[in-house]
Each structure stands twice: as structure tokens, then as C-alpha cells.
Amino acid sequence: MSKWCGWLLCGMALLCGTAGAVGFLDSDSIWDFTGETTAGGSVRCEMVDAPGKPGLKTLKLTFRKKEHKQDWLDVRYTPLPTLDWSAEDFVELPYYAEKPGISLYVKIMGDNATNPNRAVIEHPLPARDVPPPSAGQWHMLKLPLPKDANIKKGVNTISVYCPMMEGNKLPLNEDVVFYVGLAKYKMKPRVPWPPVKKKVAKTYDVIWDSPVGDGAPWLKVKDGNNQNDHAAEFIDGAICFVSTANGWNEFTWSDHTRLKLLPVTTYRLDFDYDVTVDLTGPNCTFYSLVRCGEPISKDVGWQQWLGGAGQSGHRSIIFTTRENPDYRVIFGVRDMGGIRIRNIRIVEVK
């Protein structure tokens, strides 16, 4: 039996308040998990009464795959500020599946995670090559966290997902329902209405919201960070790049001397993308991140996504820089594939 299997199966009884454990959600964060709709399907996320648990609420997740895609459907929560789990040993995840034989994946990411996916933990529930927990009943899954306390600081994303690849167990054109987390109902304070002008007059400053061209504060990467013998192009206000080489291929950086991201400041990055050439290669993915001149352990704002030629989408992420003054936004392709990045918008969140 694998280490993951042993740890996860030991927590199948429904327990509460285990020492050294943090809950997957609580009465505040349950409001802030969101689903998504993509070219291949959708996942709806809503707070409902927990089946068989009077007085408790849960997240009902309804997945529906429309077609096979090299992609996944995410439900995620982005805590702000980030969470410090350095003293915790486990994440407790109450888990209930309506259908047998299908299970979720869990992914928790952090500022200090050192692997390419920025994952503190990521694996199927309960573990690879282990049958999913019985359907139609609650289970308490105890997910072990790394022993390194530093990795557990700065938790910035808590999520579950289902892959949409061909051969995966998620069926086509059929609702698949899970319930995750248990919390007592707690009404969030209502925002005054009509709003008080002084309180909502300004909540952000726009840092960048313009087309990208040769005079813009964006750089075409041509050094060892791009394994290709060619650079990106700026075409009609967008950044276009096709990678034909395996490896990490950063193709555009924001110029930190002209597009300045301040230390210890929170920003939101939005952009649209169009996949122009299919991804190929052993570890292929599109990605973006925010990096300073220090070691990669100080990277923030990591995103990775997949997609085939002809697919378009929108990406959004909130991140907080650390004490360094030279952070820059980076776009890249790992291995081979083509993409167009457009409508880049960066705002400082206040």
C-alpha cells in the first residue's frame, strides 16, 4: 500500500477538530468557491444543505462534460490574504459522491511550493490505484500536508477538479455530483444599499490596459529562458508565439523598469488567449507567472492551462508581490504549441 493510500484510508471515519488539522472550508470561505465553464464542459458550485447532516451546509459541485478535452474543470477558492498552514499536519475534507466509481482530484497551491505546479499537495481522492470512497455517504478524508513548514506558508489556492481527457471516468453529457466540506451556516454581512459613495469610489488603480506593441513595456525573450531560435511577435496589439522546442519557453516579460509592480502590493492580472497550435511534448502546458530577480521560491501568481488549436479563453488571478521591487509578468509555453495573448489588464487592488 502506498504512503498516500495508508494516510488517506486511516481517516475515512467522519471526525471533527483533529489536532494539527485544518478544514478544507469554513463558514466564511464556503461563500467564495467558484466553478467555471470552458469549451469542453462546466462545473456549477453552490452552497446547499448537507445531505444527512441537519444544520450544516456543504458545497454541491455539479460537473458536466460536453466533449473530451485535454483540460480539466476547476472549483477553486483564492484566499486573500494567503493562509499560513505551517503548524498543520492534515487537511480534513468531508467528501460525498452521488455516483460510484468517480472521484475528484484535490490541488492546494502556495507561494512557497517549489515544484513547477506550485502545488502544496495534488493527487486524486483518495489516492492513485485505490477505489473511490463508497458513494451515497459521507467520508472524512485526511490529506497529509508536507512536513516542511515553509511550504505550508502562503497558501494561495484551494481547489478540486475533474479531468476531461478521453479515457477519464467523467462521462459525457451527464451530471456528476459531489459534495465537499461541512460548515455551519453563517450569514455574511450585507453590503449597504444604496452604496455609500465614499466607500466604493475607488477600489483599484489600473497599471496596464493597452494593446501590446513594439513601444510598449513588454520584452520579447530571446535568451536561454526561451529554447527556440525565434522570439514572439507583437501583432495587432496581441503577443503571438509558437514554440517548436521542448522545455521551458518564456516568450514575453513585462519590463519591470517601465511597468512597475511595487513590493508587498496586491494586483489582479486578466488576459484573453487563443490557442493557435496544439500543445505537444512530454510536459506541455501554457503558463504565466510573476517573478523577481530572486530564486523561484519567491514566484507568485502561477497559472497553467491547456487547450487545442482554435480554443479561446480568459484567465484571471490575484497575487501579492513580496518585498522585491523588480517583479515582472511572464508568459510561456512549456514544450511545443502556439498561443496569442491579448487584452492584458493589470490593476492594483486596494
Secondary structure in CASP SS format (residue, H / E / C, confidence):
PFRMAT SS
TARGET T0000
AUTHOR 0000-0000-0000
METHOD secondary structure of the structure
MODEL  1
M C 1.00
S C 1.00
K H 1.00
W H 1.00
C H 1.00
G H 1.00
W H 1.00
L H 1.00
L H 1.00
C C 1.00
G C 1.00
M C 1.00
A C 1.00
L C 1.00
L C 1.00
C C 1.00
G C 1.00
T C 1.00
A C 1.00
G C 1.00
A E 1.00
V E 1.00
G E 1.00
F C 1.00
L C 1.00
D C 1.00
S C 1.00
D C 1.00
S H 1.00
I H 1.00
W H 1.00
D C 1.00
F C 1.00
T E 1.00
G C 1.00
E E 1.00
T E 1.00
T E 1.00
A C 1.00
G C 1.00
G E 1.00
S E 1.00
V E 1.00
R E 1.00
C E 1.00
E E 1.00
M E 1.00
V E 1.00
D E 1.00
A C 1.00
P C 1.00
G C 1.00
K C 1.00
P C 1.00
G C 1.00
L E 1.00
K E 1.00
T E 1.00
L E 1.00
K E 1.00
L E 1.00
T E 1.00
F E 1.00
R E 1.00
K E 1.00
K C 1.00
E C 1.00
H C 1.00
K C 1.00
Q C 1.00
D C 1.00
W E 1.00
L E 1.00
D E 1.00
V E 1.00
R E 1.00
Y E 1.00
T C 1.00
P C 1.00
L C 1.00
P C 1.00
T C 1.00
L E 1.00
D C 1.00
W C 1.00
S C 1.00
A C 1.00
E C 1.00
D C 1.00
F E 1.00
V E 1.00
E E 1.00
L E 1.00
P E 1.00
Y E 1.00
Y E 1.00
A E 1.00
E C 1.00
K C 1.00
P C 1.00
G C 1.00
I C 1.00
S C 1.00
L C 1.00
Y E 1.00
V E 1.00
K E 1.00
I E 1.00
M E 1.00
G E 1.00
D C 1.00
N C 1.00
A C 1.00
T C 1.00
N C 1.00
P C 1.00
N C 1.00
R C 1.00
A E 1.00
V E 1.00
I E 1.00
E E 1.00
H E 1.00
P E 1.00
L C 1.00
P C 1.00
A C 1.00
R C 1.00
D C 1.00
V C 1.00
P C 1.00
P C 1.00
P C 1.00
S C 1.00
A C 1.00
G C 1.00
Q C 1.00
W C 1.00
H E 1.00
M E 1.00
L E 1.00
K E 1.00
L E 1.00
P E 1.00
L C 1.00
P C 1.00
K C 1.00
D C 1.00
A H 1.00
N H 1.00
I H 1.00
K H 1.00
K C 1.00
G C 1.00
V E 1.00
N E 1.00
T E 1.00
I E 1.00
S E 1.00
V E 1.00
Y E 1.00
C E 1.00
P E 1.00
M C 1.00
M C 1.00
E C 1.00
G C 1.00
N C 1.00
K C 1.00
L C 1.00
P C 1.00
L E 1.00
N C 1.00
E C 1.00
D C 1.00
V E 1.00
V E 1.00
F E 1.00
Y E 1.00
V E 1.00
G E 1.00
L E 1.00
A E 1.00
K E 1.00
Y C 1.00
K C 1.00
M C 1.00
K C 1.00
P C 1.00
R C 1.00
V C 1.00
P C 1.00
W C 1.00
P C 1.00
P C 1.00
V C 1.00
K H 1.00
K H 1.00
K H 1.00
V H 1.00
A C 1.00
K C 1.00
T C 1.00
Y E 1.00
D E 1.00
V E 1.00
I E 1.00
W E 1.00
D C 1.00
S C 1.00
P C 1.00
V C 1.00
G C 1.00
D C 1.00
G C 1.00
A C 1.00
P C 1.00
W E 1.00
L E 1.00
K E 1.00
V C 1.00
K C 1.00
D C 1.00
G C 1.00
N C 1.00
N C 1.00
Q C 1.00
N C 1.00
D C 1.00
H C 1.00
A C 1.00
A C 1.00
E E 1.00
F E 1.00
I E 1.00
D C 1.00
G C 1.00
A E 1.00
I E 1.00
C E 1.00
F E 1.00
V E 1.00
S E 1.00
T C 1.00
A C 1.00
N C 1.00
G C 1.00
W E 1.00
N E 1.00
E E 1.00
F E 1.00
T E 1.00
W E 1.00
S E 1.00
D C 1.00
H C 1.00
T C 1.00
R C 1.00
L C 1.00
K C 1.00
L E 1.00
L C 1.00
P C 1.00
V C 1.00
T C 1.00
T E 1.00
Y E 1.00
R E 1.00
L E 1.00
D E 1.00
F E 1.00
D E 1.00
Y E 1.00
D E 1.00
V E 1.00
T E 1.00
V E 1.00
D E 1.00
L E 1.00
T E 1.00
G E 1.00
P E 1.00
N E 1.00
C E 1.00
T E 1.00
F E 1.00
Y E 1.00
S E 1.00
L E 1.00
V E 1.00
R E 1.00
C C 1.00
G C 1.00
E C 1.00
P C 1.00
I H 1.00
S H 1.00
K H 1.00
D C 1.00
V E 1.00
G E 1.00
W E 1.00
Q E 1.00
Q E 1.00
W E 1.00
L C 1.00
G C 1.00
G C 1.00
A C 1.00
G C 1.00
Q C 1.00
S E 1.00
G E 1.00
H E 1.00
R E 1.00
S E 1.00
I E 1.00
I E 1.00
F E 1.00
T E 1.00
T C 1.00
R C 1.00
E C 1.00
N C 1.00
P C 1.00
D C 1.00
Y E 1.00
R E 1.00
V E 1.00
I E 1.00
F E 1.00
G E 1.00
V E 1.00
R E 1.00
D E 1.00
M E 1.00
G E 1.00
G E 1.00
I E 1.00
R E 1.00
I E 1.00
R E 1.00
N E 1.00
I E 1.00
R E 1.00
I E 1.00
V E 1.00
E E 1.00
V E 1.00
K C 1.00
END
